[in-house]
Amino acid sequence: MPRLDPAALRHPLTVLRSRAPWTALLYLMLQTIAGIVSLGAWFTVLLIPVWLLVWPLVWPRVEGRLLPLAGRQRQYAARRRGQMRRQDVVLGLLPAVMAIGAFFLGIVLVVALGTLFLTPVAVLTGRDVTLGSADQELPPALVAVLFPVLGLLLLALALWGLTALAYGWSGLSAALLRDEEGRLTAQVEALGDRTVQRDDSIALERRVLERDLHDGAQMHLSAAGLRLAMLQLEAEQLPHTAGRSAILEGLDAVREQLDLGSQSVRDATSGLVPTVLRDGGLSPALVELARAVPLTMAVDSTVPRLPEAVEQGAHLIAREALTNVVRHAGAEQVSIFCRLSDPIPEGAAPSLHLRITDDGRGGAEPTGTGLVSMRARARSLGGTLDLDSPEGGPTVLELRVPVGMGGGEPG
């Protein structure tokens, strides 16, 4: 059944023309049957322990599959084996409330509808119909026409009300089924993904700027330096006069300024990606990264040139991981292992395996800002990032990224 728009409930005729009232009625009937089963277990007393052990584990899964009958999106109660939450117990109690309410509501509806639809039958059999406790008899023709019309109106109103009741009841069930922890985790991951996308967008803009500087300003500065060198050679051929010395000094000053300008452009263009990473690849970049860490480092990395995105992503993750170790781990020794794993299955692309281990205190929070950012970076590369950090250490962080070897030339 398609999801029910809450705004549609404001238009009873639209609801009644759809199949929503009948699926909602079926939903409420199944809820009532489940409630009768619960009440039977409670009144048996001996079955209460069985109910407590079984029902809160089984019913949430069933309820998640029943939600579409009430116009809600189907939900899956993803739980580990034997896991039970307080919300699951409350959800298991709700059908009993529905069963009790359905009993009294059903009696009222049956009596009211039975009276309205059966009264014309009584008139046709010759019985008199009075209004209330009075002795005033109603005209038989009026009774035969008016009461069925009122019965149809009451039935339509009841179907609309039951549809609204099922939608509201299912909303309560959906709220209890919702895994808040999982939802918050998904939100955190989404924020991490957006952060990575923003960083990648900024990096792309800087890379375009770097290329423009390299192909534009630096080319013109190089051409100006070459032209200046030629002028200096020509000036040195002039007779030795005071004017010649002033010209040469002026040209030397201009050359110095050109050199400073060229150096500034080179510094700007090399600020995005470390030179050793761009020119040498991931292995020498990890070695240089380890040299900057004030701890005992061991680096075992022998990987060939990889696609630019993989090299830069793995380097960013390694840098963030080492920063966290220095700031929070209290470690003395850190090891970095980096290899290309054999492809599984055969014929598939190999995977980059980066493992960083420290002997710190452990207990790293998997929801920390740095780790969320690193996981988002790994997902953007199509890989995974796993953390094992028991209290007391050691902490092991492992990155696995599938590698397409077609783009391994340095950018």
C-alpha angles and dihedrals in degrees: 000000000000118000114275116240109226088217089063090066088069088066107059095183091057091051094047092052090057130067091248095103093054096046088045090052089051090050092052092046091053089048089051093050090050089050091052089053090052093047090049091054092049095049090048087059093193090070095054094093090050090049092051092049099043113022100060088051097046104036098058089058091049092045092052089058093046096055095088089063088066094045097263129125114263114257130201117218096218105194134156115246109286094006114141128178130198088246089059091056091050090047089052091053096051098076090059089056089048091051092053092046092046090053094058095036091049092052091052094048094045092050094045097045092041091053094049096045099038098045093078088054089055090051092051090052090056101259121141120240119211129191112247116311092329123105091232108126120216121227109263093227091053091049093048092053106029101047096055090047090052088047092054091048091049091047091051091047090048093051091049091047092048090050090053091045092051091048092050093043092050089050089058090048092048090052091052091046094050113108101225093185091053091045092052090047090052090049091050091049090049090052089049091050091050090049091053091047090051092048091048091050091051090046091051091051090049091048090053089049090048091052092047091051092047096046096036120026097025092049092052092046090051091050090049091050091051092049090048091053090053091050090051090054091050092047091052088060091061120102115273102266137137089259092055092054091049091050092051092048090050092049090049090053091050091049090052091053091048090051091051091048092049090049091051091052091049091050091051094048094047096047096087102058124022111254093233091054093048095045104030107025135232101315098059089039090057090049091052090046090053092051090061093055114093093221138084103280132193118188123190106175129144111159129142124235110300134193111296094244092052094048094048094043094049090046092052091049092048091049092050091047093051090047089055091048092053094045103040116008102070088216129162101192131038129182128197121201121184127174143143109253121220112264117259116229102028113261093031123115116276120247131234110235115198118177125182118188129184133180095224131129095281124206094118112177112242089210095055117131094244095049092046089053092048092049090050090050090051091050091050087058092048093251141107135246120207128189127199110183115154119181108278093025162209101187117207122190117187128190122192119184127172109237127211104203095203095090102047100126115106117259 
